[in-house]
Amino acid sequence: MPNLKLNGQIIEYSIRKSKRAKRISMRVDVNKGLEVVYPANMKHAPSAKDILTQHSPWVLEAIKRLHTHHATRFQRRYQHGE
């Protein structure tokens, strides 16, 4: 998985091509982490590192929200017989 250093923090991300995508997008998912999505038919696209660097405030805030979500997630406790 590629990574990038933003504000002293190492950010791991994945790159995916999509037939349905019309433009480049970024998303943060609990299971997949940070993902940069490119349209499958895009010929001359900027690099993922350039995109993430350009949008670094959004990326850092999204990663922060993801970590906060993980920390405050409800912990299930199962009782015998459930």
N, C-alpha and C positions, 0 to 999 in steps of 0.2 A: 504494500500500500504506500503510495507516495506521501511525502510530508513536506511541510513548509514552516519556516520560523516566522511568526508574527508577534511583534512586541515581546520578544524573548520567550514566547510560548510555542512549542512544536505542535503543529496541527496536522493530523493525518486526514487524508481525504481520498475519495475514489472518483474515477471518471467513468461516465457511462454515455453511450450513444443511444438515442431514441428515435424511432421512426415517427412517433407522434409529436415530438417536440418541435416547436416553431422557432424558438430562440434559446440561447444559452440560459440556463437557470442553475441556481444553487439551492440545495435543501439539506436540512438536518433531520435525521431520523434516529429514533432511539436505538434501533437495531443496526442500521447501516452507517451511522455517523454522518459526517459531512460528505456530500456528493455533488459533483459538478456534472450537469447533464447537457450534452451537446445534441443538436439536431443531426440525424444520421447523414443528411445530404449537404451539410455545411462544408464548403471547400476550404476557405481561408479563415480559420478561427484563431483567436488569440489563445495563448497557452493557459492552462488551468491556473498555474502559478500567478500569471499576470492578472487574471480575473480575481482570484482570491486576494491578492495584494491590493488591487484597486478597491475592493469592497471589504477591506480588513475590519473596519468598525462593525459592520453587520456580522461578519464571520465570528469575531471575538464575542459579540453579544449573544449570538445564537449558541455558540459552544458553552458559554456561561449558563444560559438558560437550560441547556441539556444537562449539564452537571448538577444544577440546582434541582431539576426534575428527578434525577437519579437519587439524589440525597434525601429528598422529601417524599419519595414514593412510599405508598402504604406497604408495610411489611405484613404478609399474611402469615398467620399462625394457625396451623391445623391441629385440631384436637383428635385424639384417638376416636375412631368410629365415624369420622367425616368422610 
